[in-house]
Amino acid sequence: MATSFHLPHNNIWPDLESSACWRLGNVLPNSDGFVKTGLGERVAMMFVKWLGKNTLGLSYGLVLSEAAISPAMPSTTARAGGIFLPIIKSLAEASDSFPKDESARKLGAYLIQSQLQSSSSSSALFLTAAAQNMLCFKLAEALVVEISNGWVTWLKGSCVPAIVNLLVTPVLVYKMFPPKIKRTPDAAVVAKQKLAQMGPLKREEWFMIATMLITVALWISGTALNISSVIAALLGLSLLLLLGVLDWNDCLSEKSAWDTLAWFGVLVGMAGQLTALGVIQWVSGRVAHFLKSQSIGWFGSFFILQLAYFFVHYLFASQTAHVAALYSAFLEMHLASKVPGQLAAMALAYNTNLFGALTHYSSGQSAVYYGAGYVRLNDVFKLGIVMALINLITWGLIGLGWWKALHFY
């Protein structure tokens, strides 16, 4: 977990291509593959079958199944819209819980809120669980900090606080936003029937599993094998195309991935030029000078900057846009305040996932779940801020202690 520092460079295009191609190469094969083959639904239904005899267990089944597939399906929005929202709606309607109706609080509203709040931890658990994670690493590398063996280092840093959050979030939402239906014996039966209808694993699902394992293995061992994450992602895409799991029409129809590819050119390019022209360094220097004058030390500066980075997301409607606009500047402020480089880069990257459920517009998955119509807007804001504070406390206490043990600082 060595950390090296080097001067910023002006040529941001290699980083741009890596980030964009990684996003394209991952979202296309894995997200589409999980949905098209039905593998994602199968995994979710297996967890529901095992845990779905009561409402809390049902929520855990959905939450844990998302965490299980997240390292190989690097789009929280795709997981929400393509797999979990349809399942939640089906389970809710089977219990006479319907959107935009008083019956929403029977079951659907709780499952929606629990899944949304837990998705922040699922996205933060693995480097490849969300597109903005890799973008954070690329911007850190382009600026001043390089983190070796990124996939493994990310997982080491995230595993304890993220797993704690995943285990406590469904319970906390259950207490603060309780469903009227407490027991769901039919859910496990429905899941069992659905799995019986799906039959044994199909050929395309086996191909999807094999490709997923190969791709994740290459991400984990990429440093030792000198294989970049971009090559691993494009290899996964190529395998699924060759095996017939996906065809080129599937690739062309994935508008969000192509849209991201184009926008990365603008957003990352702007961030790189602001760094190259010295704008970010100048602003961060002024802020760091002010924080130093308050005699709060680097630890105090770290907390102030992390909180500011988190809550300014009320002004953003995209996690990726937030990263492109502010990550480099806030990382510079941390470094100018003498915060250890690896701690600053990793904490900001984890933080980027935690505000994904802050509002109904704070992320793609948040908009998807709110659009289902089960949760009222005032409930979104109330639960969003409460869970945000809980997430910050969890990562601030447990995370910092764990990162100290890992020598992040």
C-alpha atoms as one frame of an Amber mdcrd trajectory, in Angstrom:
protein
   0.000   0.000   0.000   2.777   2.359  -0.873   1.926   5.941  -1.654   4.041
   7.953  -4.065   3.892  11.640  -4.860   4.759  13.333  -8.137   4.193  16.636
  -9.839   0.896  17.144 -11.681   1.141  16.597 -15.416  -0.644  18.418 -18.188
  -1.489  15.428 -20.348  -4.727  14.156 -18.860  -5.831  12.222 -21.941  -4.404
   8.826 -20.906  -6.342   9.105 -17.641  -9.408  10.268 -19.539  -9.268   7.299
 -21.882  -8.722   4.877 -19.002 -11.663   6.189 -16.986 -14.032   6.371 -19.934
 -13.087   3.007 -21.413 -13.307   1.382 -17.994 -16.804   2.760 -17.549 -17.864
   1.677 -21.030 -16.206  -1.709 -20.835 -17.693  -2.520 -17.448 -21.215  -1.183
 -17.671 -21.856  -2.742 -21.052 -20.897  -6.373 -20.375 -21.625  -6.779 -16.709
 -24.700  -4.635 -16.141 -26.431  -5.698 -19.362 -25.224  -9.269 -18.918 -26.676
  -9.620 -15.422 -30.032  -8.252 -16.572 -30.266  -9.975 -19.966 -29.275 -13.439
 -18.747 -31.460 -13.164 -15.625 -28.483 -13.986 -13.408 -28.956 -10.895 -11.270
 -32.608 -11.736 -10.630 -31.670 -15.346  -9.856 -29.138 -14.271  -7.223 -31.647
 -11.886  -5.635 -34.375 -14.534  -5.568 -32.032 -17.022  -3.906 -31.395 -14.570
  -1.060 -35.135 -13.819  -0.767 -35.864 -17.542  -0.595 -33.354 -17.985   2.235
 -34.170 -14.870   4.285 -37.596 -13.607   3.215 -39.921 -15.072   5.844 -40.305
 -11.696   7.549 -39.979  -8.112   6.347 -36.593  -7.449   7.934 -35.173 -10.697
   6.590 -36.590  -9.876   3.172 -34.765  -6.552   3.232 -31.515  -8.255   4.223
 -31.941 -10.717   1.381 -32.187  -7.889  -1.155 -29.377  -5.846   0.421 -26.932
  -8.747   0.638 -27.708  -9.924  -2.894 -26.850  -6.447  -4.225 -23.574  -6.460
  -2.306 -22.798  -9.909  -3.747 -23.136  -8.835  -7.381 -21.813  -5.280  -7.002
 -18.111  -5.974  -7.729 -18.997  -7.311 -11.179 -21.899  -4.953 -11.944 -20.300
  -1.504 -11.679 -23.409   0.652 -11.938 -25.557   1.275  -8.887 -28.226   2.771
 -11.124 -28.301  -0.334 -13.328 -28.585  -2.570 -10.279 -31.466  -0.461  -8.985
 -33.459  -0.114 -12.192 -32.585  -3.389 -13.871 -32.824  -5.832 -10.982 -33.959
  -4.672  -7.562 -36.739  -2.177  -8.237 -38.746  -4.686 -10.355 -38.342  -7.309
  -7.607 -39.359  -4.876  -4.863 -42.422  -3.746  -6.821 -43.450  -7.349  -7.422
 -43.081  -8.277  -3.739 -44.889  -5.127  -2.601 -47.831  -5.560  -4.953 -48.158
  -9.179  -3.884 -48.702  -7.796  -0.363 -51.233  -5.190  -1.586 -48.726  -2.366
  -1.235 -49.005   0.031  -4.182 -47.236   3.267  -5.194 -48.807   6.715  -4.688
 -51.250   5.224  -2.238 -51.613   4.887   1.542 -50.831   1.205   1.124 -47.266
   2.091   0.085 -46.240   2.098   3.753 -47.346  -1.522   4.137 -44.166  -2.866
   2.559 -42.967  -1.135  -0.600 -41.835   2.149   0.974 -39.672   0.396   3.565
 -38.030  -1.939   1.045 -37.308   0.997  -1.282 -35.732   3.105   1.475 -33.746
   0.225   2.946 -32.372  -0.761  -0.452 -31.500   2.828  -1.390 -29.731   3.612
   1.875 -27.844   0.308   1.770 -26.757   0.846  -1.842 -24.316   3.527  -0.646
 -22.391   0.877   1.296 -22.611  -1.644  -1.564 -21.107   0.945  -3.912 -18.380
   1.814  -1.411 -17.435  -1.803  -0.690 -15.636  -2.554  -3.978 -13.607  -0.339
  -6.301 -15.537  -1.748  -9.258 -18.990  -1.396  -7.675 -19.538   2.135  -9.032
 -18.118   4.171 -11.908 -17.170   7.152  -9.747 -14.772   5.025  -7.687 -12.334
   4.503 -10.543 -12.671   8.146 -11.555 -11.565   9.175  -8.058  -8.467   7.011
  -8.353  -7.621   8.399 -11.781  -7.965  12.005 -10.625  -5.843  11.289  -7.550
  -3.158   9.698  -9.703  -3.233  12.557 -12.210  -2.896  15.088  -9.418  -0.501
  13.922  -6.768  -1.260  10.529  -5.264  -0.832   7.047  -6.664  -2.272   4.108
  -4.718  -0.698   0.769  -5.515  -2.755  -2.398  -6.050  -5.921  -0.303  -6.100
  -8.639  -2.993  -6.096  -7.228  -4.843  -3.092  -6.273  -1.656  -1.235  -9.786
  -0.288  -1.746 -11.390  -3.481  -0.384  -9.073  -3.580   2.622 -10.023  -0.031
   3.520 -13.763  -0.387   2.921 -14.584  -3.889   4.150 -15.040  -3.182   7.865
 -17.037   0.106   7.813 -19.048  -0.909   4.725 -20.024  -4.310   6.139 -20.998
  -2.717   9.452 -23.215  -0.261   7.565 -24.761  -3.033   5.465 -25.647  -4.978
   8.598 -27.155  -2.082  10.570 -28.894  -0.049   7.848 -31.947  -2.317   7.296
 -32.533  -2.397  11.073 -32.187   1.367  11.461 -34.552   2.057   8.553 -36.944
  -0.535  10.030 -37.021   1.431  13.297 -37.248   4.916  11.755 -39.497   4.093
   8.783 -41.340   0.930   9.863 -43.468  -1.118   7.475 -46.997  -2.041   8.486
 -46.473  -5.639   7.387 -43.995  -7.400   9.682 -44.119 -10.916   8.316 -43.842
 -11.975   4.660 -44.107 -15.776   4.520 -45.350 -15.594   0.942 -42.170 -13.844
  -0.241 -40.030 -16.944   0.219 -42.687 -19.039  -1.514 -42.862 -16.613  -4.442
 -39.071 -16.641  -4.736 -39.026 -20.436  -4.706 -41.682 -20.556  -7.422 -39.793
 -17.988  -9.500 -36.572 -19.987  -9.246 -38.474 -23.118 -10.299 -39.819 -21.246
 -13.351 -36.317 -20.093 -14.240 -35.063 -23.675 -14.102 -31.396 -24.636 -13.831
 -28.659 -22.217 -14.807 -28.750 -21.545 -18.554 -25.730 -21.619 -20.814 -25.649
 -17.818 -20.991 -25.683 -17.572 -17.185 -22.705 -19.940 -16.924 -20.860 -17.815
 -19.469 -21.752 -14.724 -17.447 -20.448 -16.285 -14.227 -17.201 -17.372 -15.906
 -16.665 -13.932 -17.442 -17.410 -12.245 -14.120 -14.881 -14.420 -12.290 -12.206
 -13.870 -14.932 -12.723 -10.112 -14.962 -12.706  -9.732 -11.173  -9.639 -11.991
 -10.920  -7.819  -9.783 -13.418  -8.802  -6.663 -11.465  -7.434  -8.194  -8.265
  -4.187  -9.512  -9.769  -3.782  -6.867 -12.453  -0.775  -5.210 -10.784   1.168
  -8.461 -10.567   0.257  -9.443 -14.134   0.744  -5.899 -15.484  -2.806  -5.886
 -16.849  -4.691  -2.620 -16.438  -8.306  -2.447 -15.290  -9.214  -1.099 -18.736
  -7.815  -4.180 -20.501  -9.626  -6.470 -18.041 -12.932  -4.661 -18.619 -12.659
  -4.734 -22.406 -11.652  -8.393 -22.250 -14.889  -9.102 -20.354 -16.880  -7.248
 -23.007 -15.116  -9.157 -25.795 -15.770 -12.516 -24.143 -19.498 -11.870 -23.786
 -19.733 -10.708 -27.395 -17.832 -13.768 -28.660 -19.901 -16.146 -26.532 -23.161
 -14.630 -27.758 -24.355 -13.476 -24.332 -24.493  -9.926 -25.726 -24.567  -8.630
 -29.264 -23.497  -5.285 -30.660 -27.065  -3.974 -30.567 -26.958  -4.409 -26.779
 -23.832  -2.268 -26.716 -25.329   0.421 -28.940 -28.533   0.550 -26.876 -26.649
   1.236 -23.626 -27.132   4.986 -23.875 -25.935   5.771 -20.348 -22.516   4.232
 -20.958 -21.978   6.116 -24.230 -23.288   9.261 -22.586 -20.754   8.854 -19.799
 -17.985   8.244 -22.326 -18.739  11.616 -23.950 -19.209  13.522 -20.694 -15.979
  12.199 -19.211 -14.211  14.020 -22.036 -15.656  17.307 -20.826 -15.658  16.808
 -17.064 -12.278  15.152 -16.626 -10.753  17.440 -19.226 -11.930  20.519 -17.329
 -10.668  19.144 -14.034  -7.284  18.352 -15.575  -6.906  21.795 -17.104  -7.858
  23.546 -13.858  -5.067  21.569 -12.209  -2.568  22.250 -14.993  -3.291  25.983
 -14.967  -2.834  26.187 -11.209  -6.402  27.233 -10.370  -7.062  24.295  -8.068
  -3.699  24.708  -6.332  -4.356  28.418  -5.759  -7.833  27.875  -4.277  -6.711
  24.937  -2.138  -3.735  26.936  -0.911  -5.968  29.773   0.280  -8.326  27.380
   2.069  -5.450  25.440   3.619  -3.855  28.678   4.844  -7.118  29.639   6.529
  -7.471  26.242   8.206  -3.877  26.374   9.426  -4.516  29.793  10.956  -7.237
  28.226  13.095  -4.663  25.956  14.778  -6.799  22.839  14.405  -4.085  20.598
  12.956  -4.339  18.285   9.987  -6.860  16.056  11.767  -9.281  18.947  12.285
  -8.777  20.085   8.693  -9.506  16.543   7.529 -12.901  16.471   9.263 -13.921
  19.946   8.102 -13.009  19.242   4.484 -14.695  15.823   4.469 -17.916  17.289
   5.871 -17.848  20.142   3.360 -17.266  17.698   0.485 -20.192  15.587   1.695
 -22.846  18.223   2.271 -22.075  20.309  -0.808 -23.622  17.396  -2.691 -27.007
  18.989  -2.021 -26.039  21.167  -4.997 -25.287  18.227  -7.331 -27.502  15.774
  -9.181 -24.750  13.284 -10.050 -21.968  11.592  -8.108 -19.740  11.500 -11.187
 -20.239  15.211 -11.845 -19.463  15.930  -8.197 -16.187  14.003  -8.450 -15.153
  15.670 -11.690 -15.908  19.132 -10.337 -14.599  18.931  -6.775 -12.502  15.830
  -6.049  -9.197  17.263  -7.252  -9.738  20.561  -5.456 -10.620  18.919  -2.143
  -7.726  16.479  -2.417  -5.362  19.421  -2.945  -6.834  21.159   0.116  -6.212
  18.036   2.192  -2.619  17.773   1.037  -1.964  21.475   1.561  -3.298  21.010
   5.112  -0.740  18.197   5.631  -3.332  15.399   5.638  -1.599  12.102   4.648
  -2.071  11.525   0.915  -3.458   7.999   0.965  -5.909   8.785   3.756  -7.145
  11.907   1.938  -7.581  10.198  -1.440  -9.285   7.096  -0.073 -11.591   8.924
   2.367 -12.825  11.311  -0.338 -13.444   8.372  -2.676 -15.429   6.429  -0.066
 -17.273   9.620   0.855 -18.397   9.986  -2.761 -20.557   6.876  -2.385 -22.057
   7.770   0.973 -24.022  10.784  -0.247 -25.773   8.827  -3.007 -28.972   8.534
  -0.922 -28.982  12.067   0.490 -31.869  13.326  -1.701 -34.105  12.109  -4.507
 -31.762  13.706  -7.076 -28.376  12.969  -5.527 -27.655   9.901  -7.701 -29.069
   7.817 -10.509 -30.241   5.080  -8.155 -31.923   7.615  -5.871 -33.921   9.003
  -8.800 -34.872   5.474  -9.900 -36.181   4.460  -6.478 -37.988   7.756  -5.857
 -39.581   7.547  -9.313 -41.269   4.298  -8.310 -43.732   6.395  -6.299 -43.593
   4.545  -2.982 -41.898   7.234  -0.887 -43.005  10.815  -0.312 -40.518  13.600
  -0.921 -40.406  14.830   2.679 -39.631  11.279   3.859 -36.750  11.092   1.373
 -35.153  14.234   2.798 -35.791  13.288   6.451 -34.384   9.788   6.214 -31.633
  10.947   3.876 -30.103  13.391   6.343 -30.466  11.067   9.350 -28.843   8.131
   7.542 -26.190  10.464   6.152 -25.165  11.465   9.675 -25.145   7.804  10.757
 -22.960   6.882   7.767 -20.540   9.693   8.560 -20.306   8.612  12.198 -19.777
   4.959  11.244 -17.055   5.715   8.721 -15.574   8.458  10.901 -15.184   6.258
  13.975 -14.855   2.682  12.736 -13.269   3.684   9.430 -10.549   5.886  10.883
  -9.625   3.262  13.465  -9.448   0.583  10.775  -7.415   2.792   8.424  -4.939
   3.492  11.210  -4.445  -0.264  11.596  -3.879  -0.484   7.824  -1.299   2.345
   7.983  -3.256   4.689   5.724  -1.900   7.382   8.043
